[in-house]
Amino acid sequence: MGKQSNPMIGCRVSSEWKAKIESIATASGRNSSQVIYEAIGVYLGCNDANTVGGQVASLESRLSEVERKLAGLTLLLGK
């Protein structure tokens, strides 16, 4: 069996939307397809670990863990 691929969908958008998508892509170092993929994921309530939203969620979780550990160290040091 061959490699499975994700199906492709397409739609037309206004020139204004296209410019905004391209601007976001350029600013974030991604391409337009990645920006659109993430936008659809947000709309559908899916947080893929490869999207910026998924990465932010992961970082927030890790930050909470660091803050919890720091609070424990602060108690141990009496500060």
MDAnalysis code that builds the backbone (N, CA, C; Angstrom):
import MDAnalysis as mda
import numpy as np

u = mda.Universe.empty(237, n_residues=79, atom_resindex=np.repeat(np.arange(79), 3), trajectory=True)
u.add_TopologyAttr("name", ["N", "CA", "C"] * 79)
u.add_TopologyAttr("resid", np.arange(1, 80))
u.add_TopologyAttr("resname", ["MET", "GLY", "LYS", "GLN", "SER", "ASN", "PRO", "MET", "ILE", "GLY", "CYS", "ARG", "VAL", "SER", "SER", "GLU", "TRP", "LYS", "ALA", "LYS", "ILE", "GLU", "SER", "ILE", "ALA", "THR", "ALA", "SER", "GLY", "ARG", "ASN", "SER", "SER", "GLN", "VAL", "ILE", "TYR", "GLU", "ALA", "ILE", "GLY", "VAL", "TYR", "LEU", "GLY", "CYS", "ASN", "ASP", "ALA", "ASN", "THR", "VAL", "GLY", "GLY", "GLN", "VAL", "ALA", "SER", "LEU", "GLU", "SER", "ARG", "LEU", "SER", "GLU", "VAL", "GLU", "ARG", "LYS", "LEU", "ALA", "GLY", "LEU", "THR", "LEU", "LEU", "LEU", "GLY", "LYS"])
u.atoms.positions = np.array([
    [0.827, -1.186, 0.000],
    [0.000, 0.000, 0.000],
    [0.871, 1.248, 0.000],
    [0.389, 2.278, -0.648],
    [1.134, 3.530, -0.730],
    [0.933, 4.409, 0.493],
    [1.650, 5.471, 0.489],
    [1.576, 6.443, 1.569],
    [0.207, 7.127, 1.575],
    [-0.416, 7.193, 2.749],
    [-1.699, 7.884, 2.856],
    [-1.447, 9.381, 2.954],
    [-2.297, 10.149, 2.324],
    [-2.168, 11.597, 2.411],
    [-3.489, 12.186, 2.871],
    [-3.400, 13.364, 3.398],
    [-4.609, 14.068, 3.820],
    [-5.309, 14.626, 2.597],
    [-6.639, 14.584, 2.580],
    [-7.355, 15.153, 1.439],
    [-7.172, 16.671, 1.398],
    [-7.281, 17.213, 0.212],
    [-7.129, 18.650, 0.025],
    [-8.488, 19.270, -0.262],
    [-8.733, 20.434, 0.317],
    [-9.937, 21.199, 0.010],
    [-9.502, 22.593, -0.414],
    [-10.364, 23.306, -1.063],
    [-10.030, 24.651, -1.513],
    [-11.244, 25.556, -1.465],
    [-10.985, 26.827, -1.433],
    [-12.076, 27.813, -1.490],
    [-11.509, 29.132, -1.978],
    [-12.381, 29.956, -2.418],
    [-11.980, 31.300, -2.855],
    [-12.176, 32.267, -1.692],
    [-11.239, 33.205, -1.563],
    [-11.336, 34.234, -0.527],
    [-11.106, 35.594, -1.179],
    [-11.504, 36.634, -0.471],
    [-11.307, 37.984, -1.004],
    [-9.822, 38.327, -1.025],
    [-9.475, 39.310, -1.809],
    [-8.081, 39.774, -1.871],
    [-7.615, 40.257, -0.507],
    [-8.526, 40.849, 0.260],
    [-8.188, 41.334, 1.604],
    [-7.807, 40.168, 2.514],
    [-8.587, 39.093, 2.483],
    [-8.288, 37.916, 3.309],
    [-6.962, 37.303, 2.896],
    [-6.754, 37.195, 1.593],
    [-5.504, 36.612, 1.088],
    [-4.310, 37.416, 1.587],
    [-4.410, 38.740, 1.533],
    [-3.315, 39.597, 1.995],
    [-3.073, 39.404, 3.493],
    [-4.159, 39.297, 4.274],
    [-4.018, 39.088, 5.718],
    [-3.361, 37.741, 6.015],
    [-3.792, 36.711, 5.299],
    [-3.220, 35.370, 5.486],
    [-1.726, 35.393, 5.165],
    [-1.367, 36.012, 4.054],
    [0.034, 36.085, 3.664],
    [0.853, 36.904, 4.660],
    [0.255, 37.946, 5.202],
    [0.942, 38.766, 6.205],
    [1.213, 37.967, 7.477],
    [0.209, 37.223, 7.919],
    [0.374, 36.372, 9.107],
    [1.444, 35.321, 8.847],
    [1.410, 34.723, 7.667],
    [2.389, 33.692, 7.313],
    [3.805, 34.259, 7.334],
    [3.981, 35.405, 6.733],
    [5.306, 36.031, 6.698],
    [5.788, 36.375, 8.104],
    [4.907, 36.957, 8.907],
    [5.278, 37.369, 10.259],
    [5.610, 36.190, 11.159],
    [4.996, 35.045, 10.890],
    [5.198, 33.883, 11.760],
    [6.183, 32.868, 11.184],
    [6.731, 33.147, 10.006],
    [7.686, 32.239, 9.396],
    [7.069, 30.947, 8.881],
    [5.783, 31.001, 8.564],
    [5.085, 29.834, 8.026],
    [4.596, 30.152, 6.628],
    [3.999, 29.175, 5.983],
    [3.404, 29.461, 4.678],
    [1.889, 29.598, 4.832],
    [1.248, 30.067, 3.779],
    [-0.196, 30.316, 3.824],
    [-0.992, 29.063, 4.171],
    [-0.584, 27.926, 3.640],
    [-1.296, 26.682, 3.921],
    [-1.271, 26.343, 5.406],
    [-0.135, 26.562, 6.053],
    [-0.029, 26.294, 7.486],
    [-0.941, 27.218, 8.292],
    [-1.010, 28.479, 7.895],
    [-1.879, 29.445, 8.584],
    [-3.339, 29.032, 8.434],
    [-3.734, 28.658, 7.228],
    [-5.115, 28.259, 6.974],
    [-5.446, 26.967, 7.717],
    [-4.517, 26.010, 7.717],
    [-4.708, 24.750, 8.437],
    [-4.966, 25.019, 9.919],
    [-4.161, 25.899, 10.496],
    [-4.345, 26.212, 11.913],
    [-5.671, 26.923, 12.158],
    [-6.048, 27.829, 11.281],
    [-7.316, 28.545, 11.442],
    [-8.497, 27.573, 11.420],
    [-8.460, 26.613, 10.523],
    [-9.523, 25.607, 10.471],
    [-9.528, 24.785, 11.753],
    [-8.340, 24.411, 12.226],
    [-8.233, 23.658, 13.475],
    [-8.822, 24.412, 14.653],
    [-8.558, 25.706, 14.724],
    [-9.125, 26.525, 15.801],
    [-10.642, 26.551, 15.692],
    [-11.143, 26.739, 14.498],
    [-12.596, 26.772, 14.267],
    [-13.262, 25.464, 14.682],
    [-12.582, 24.352, 14.394],
    [-13.136, 23.034, 14.706],
    [-12.839, 22.595, 16.143],
    [-12.071, 23.385, 16.869],
    [-11.740, 23.047, 18.250],
    [-10.658, 21.999, 18.368],
    [-9.819, 21.894, 17.346],
    [-8.722, 20.918, 17.352],
    [-7.410, 21.652, 17.581],
    [-6.634, 21.178, 18.530],
    [-5.319, 21.754, 18.771],
    [-4.270, 20.719, 18.422],
    [-3.776, 20.783, 17.222],
    [-2.710, 19.895, 16.776],
    [-1.405, 20.385, 17.393],
    [-0.578, 19.482, 17.874],
    [0.687, 19.852, 18.512],
    [1.614, 20.591, 17.555],
    [1.397, 20.462, 16.255],
    [2.263, 21.119, 15.284],
    [1.843, 22.541, 14.956],
    [0.689, 22.965, 15.427],
    [0.239, 24.325, 15.146],
    [0.749, 25.264, 16.217],
    [0.733, 26.530, 15.920],
    [1.159, 27.524, 16.907],
    [0.286, 27.422, 18.151],
    [-1.019, 27.225, 17.965],
    [-1.916, 27.082, 19.113],
    [-1.547, 25.887, 19.976],
    [-1.209, 24.784, 19.323],
    [-0.792, 23.592, 20.061],
    [0.522, 23.817, 20.792],
    [1.432, 24.521, 20.145],
    [2.713, 24.822, 20.775],
    [2.524, 25.768, 21.962],
    [1.640, 26.748, 21.835],
    [1.360, 27.661, 22.936],
    [0.755, 26.902, 24.112],
    [-0.182, 26.005, 23.828],
    [-0.793, 25.203, 24.896],
    [0.261, 24.371, 25.617],
    [1.183, 23.788, 24.860],
    [2.258, 23.006, 25.461],
    [3.164, 23.883, 26.321],
    [3.513, 25.056, 25.820],
    [4.368, 25.977, 26.575],
    [3.678, 26.470, 27.845],
    [2.371, 26.737, 27.762],
    [1.635, 27.172, 28.948],
    [1.648, 26.078, 30.016],
    [1.492, 24.851, 29.590],
    [1.520, 23.730, 30.527],
    [2.890, 23.614, 31.184],
    [3.941, 23.730, 30.375],
    [5.292, 23.638, 30.913],
    [5.592, 24.802, 31.843],
    [5.122, 25.993, 31.504],
    [5.337, 27.166, 32.354],
    [4.642, 26.991, 33.699],
    [3.439, 26.449, 33.689],
    [2.718, 26.202, 34.946],
    [3.502, 25.257, 35.839],
    [4.098, 24.236, 35.236],
    [4.903, 23.279, 35.996],
    [6.136, 23.954, 36.593],
    [6.800, 24.803, 35.823],
    [7.971, 25.531, 36.325],
    [7.563, 26.472, 37.463],
    [6.444, 27.159, 37.309],
    [5.971, 28.063, 38.361],
    [5.648, 27.293, 39.637],
    [5.059, 26.110, 39.503],
    [4.747, 25.284, 40.667],
    [6.029, 24.874, 41.382],
    [7.032, 24.450, 40.614],
    [8.309, 24.048, 41.207],
    [9.024, 25.236, 41.849],
    [8.949, 26.377, 41.212],
    [9.577, 27.583, 41.768],
    [8.932, 27.975, 43.084],
    [7.604, 27.866, 43.153],
    [6.898, 28.180, 44.401],
    [7.365, 27.247, 45.513],
    [7.566, 25.956, 45.197],
    [8.055, 24.999, 46.186],
    [9.458, 25.341, 46.642],
    [10.326, 25.737, 45.721],
    [11.695, 26.130, 46.085],
    [11.693, 27.395, 46.943],
    [10.829, 28.306, 46.623],
    [10.739, 29.542, 47.390],
    [10.349, 29.239, 48.830],
    [9.412, 28.303, 49.024],
    [9.019, 27.894, 50.371],
    [10.183, 27.252, 51.112],
    [10.946, 26.423, 50.410],
    [12.101, 25.764, 51.037],
    [13.182, 26.763, 51.452],
    [13.361, 27.805, 50.659],
    [14.382, 28.803, 50.953],
    [13.889, 29.870, 51.927],
    [12.599, 29.872, 52.189],
    [12.025, 30.825, 53.142],
    [11.998, 32.246, 52.652],
    [11.832, 32.437, 51.346],
    [11.781, 33.813, 50.802],
    [10.395, 34.177, 50.402],
])
